[in-house]
């Protein structure tokens, strides 16, 4: 672990996440008249709120006691969403968001659930193989970059962070995915599936209702 990098990384994650949450709450007020002052106020309030004591510890310390290793992709996603809220600049295209959510759902499910089906296999162990894991991460980054998807940029950032020991963990997979990223990704993917099923059901009903003689039978 690199001591100068580790606290700075956590500070960045804390500020970006809390600032985004505050901006989201402000957006629910639907107040465009004071949009800029409210954004500035949220930015100023963020570092103050991070030091509010919770259980005898500052808020940021309490949060990381439960969530000690935020992955690089989720930091990139929070930063992209924050940039969209602050400046109206979309760093990610819809295809980038889809790829990132799908990747989180698949990678997390494979990493965290594989012992359920393959008890003798421990994929997490291979994350300790520094050279092998780095090459695997580099290959993933190249594939997505060649595809023109910005998930490749996040994976490249993950590789750089892993090379400088930005996280407390020395396991490469902790840089790539974390439980929160995985659970949110699964939730997003489940929402897509439900919407697709409902839309398909409506289409089937619509086709059935348009068949000749259907109206008379009802």
N, C-alpha and C positions, 0 to 999 in steps of 0.2 A: 504494500500500500504506500502510495506517495502522499506524505502528509500535507504538502502544499496544495495538491490537487483535490484530495478527498473532501475537505470542508468546503472548498469553493464549489464543487459539483453539487453537494447537498444544498448549499445556499441557493444556487441557481434553480434547482428543482423546487425548493420550497417557495421562492419568490414567484416563479412562473406559474406554479399550480394555484397558489392562493390568489394571485392577481387575476388569473383567468376565472376563478370561481367568483370573485367579487364582481368582475365585469359581467359575468353571466347573470348574477342577481340583479345588477343595475339594468341590464337589458330587459328583464322581466317588467320593469317599471314603465317601459315604453315611453321614455322621456327623451325625445330628440333635441329639445330646446337646450338642455344642459348636458348634452352628451360629452363634450370635451372637458368641461370642469369635473364631471363625475369620473371620467377616466383618469384624470390627473389625481383626483382625491383618492381613488382606489389604489393608484400606484404609491401614493404617499402613506396610505394606511397599511399597506401590505407588510413592510418591514416592522411596523409597530405591533401588528397583530401576531406576528411570528414569535414575539417575545412575551405574549400573554401567558401567565403561568397556568398550566393544566396539570393537576396532580403533583404539584411541587416542581414541575419541570416546564421550561418554555415550550410553546406549542410545537415548534419545529422539532425539538428533541423528543417530545412525546410521540409525534407522528413517525419519526424514523425508528423509534424503539419497536413499533409494530411493523414497519415497512422499511427494513434496513438497506435494501439494495434495489432502488428503482432502476429499471433498464433504460438503455439509451433510446430505443425507439419511442417509449412513452414520453421521454423528455422532448424528443423532436416533435411529437404530435402535439404536446401541450404548447410548445413554442410556436408551432405553425398556427394553432388555434388562437393563441394570444396575439400574434401578428395580425390575424384576420380581424379580431375584435378591436385592436388599437388603430390600425391603419387601413383596414379594408383591403389588404393585400392577400390574395390567396396563394400561399406557397405550395399547397398541395392541390392537385386536380382531383376530381371525384375518383378517377381510376387509382390514384395514389392512396387515397383513404381506403378504398376497397381492398387493395393489395395489403395494406398495413394491418387492417382488421383481420383479414383472412389469415395472414401470416401469423399473427398473434394467437388466433384460435387454434390453428394447426400445430404450431411449434409448442405452445403451452400444453395442449392436450397430449402430444407425443411425450413431452418431457415429464409431465406430472402424473399422467395416467398410465404410462406403459407398464409400471410394476403390477398393475391390476391383471393384465393379460400375460405378461412375460416376466414372471417372478425372478428368473435367473439372469435377466438382462438389466443392467444399470447404465442407462444412457448418460445420466448425470456424471458418472465417473469419467467419461471421456472429455468432459469439460475441463478436467484438471490437466489434460495433455495439452500443454501450452502451444506447442508447434502445430499439432494436428488440428486443434480447435481453431487456431488462427487461420490456417489454410482453408478450413471449412467455411469460416466466416467470410474470408476473402472471396471464395468461389461464389457464395450466395450474393455478395455485393456486386460482383462482376455480372452475374446473370441478370439481376434487376436493373443495373445501370445500362446494360446492353439492350434490355427491353424498353428502356426509356422511362422507367418508373422511379419515382423519387424515394421509394423504399430502399433502393440501392444506396442513396446518399446516407440514409439513417444507418444502414448496415456498415457503410464505410466509416461513419462516425463511431459506431460501436467498436469496430476494429481498432481505431485510433485510441479510444478510451481504454480498451483492454490492454493495449501495448504500453500505456503509461500508468496502469493500475489506478484508474480514477475511482473505482469502487472499493469498498472494504473487502468484498469477496474476491478470491483469486480464481473462481470458476468462470469460464468463458460464457456458459449458458446464462449466468446471472446478469451478464451485460446485455444479452440478447432478448430475454423475456423474463417477466416477473409475474407473481400471482395476480396482481391487480390488472396488469395489462392483459393477461390471459382471460380473466373473468369478464372484463369489459368487452373484449373481443368476442368471446363466446356469446355474451348478451346481444351484441350488435348483430352477429351472424344469425342468432336465433330469431331476432326481430325481422331480418331479411327473409328468412324461411317462412315465418308466419305470414308476412305480407304477401309473399309469392303464392302461398297456398290459398289465402283468401281471395287474391286477384284471380287465380286460376279457377276457383270455385264460382266466382261471379261470372267469369267468361263462359263456363260450362252451363250455368243457369241461363245466361243470355242466349247462348246458342240453342238450348233446349226450348226456350220460350219463343224463338223465332221460327221453329220448325212448323211446316204446314199442318194444320189440324190441332195444334197444341192448345190454341185459345178455346176451341170448341170443347175439348176434353175437360177444361177447367170451368 
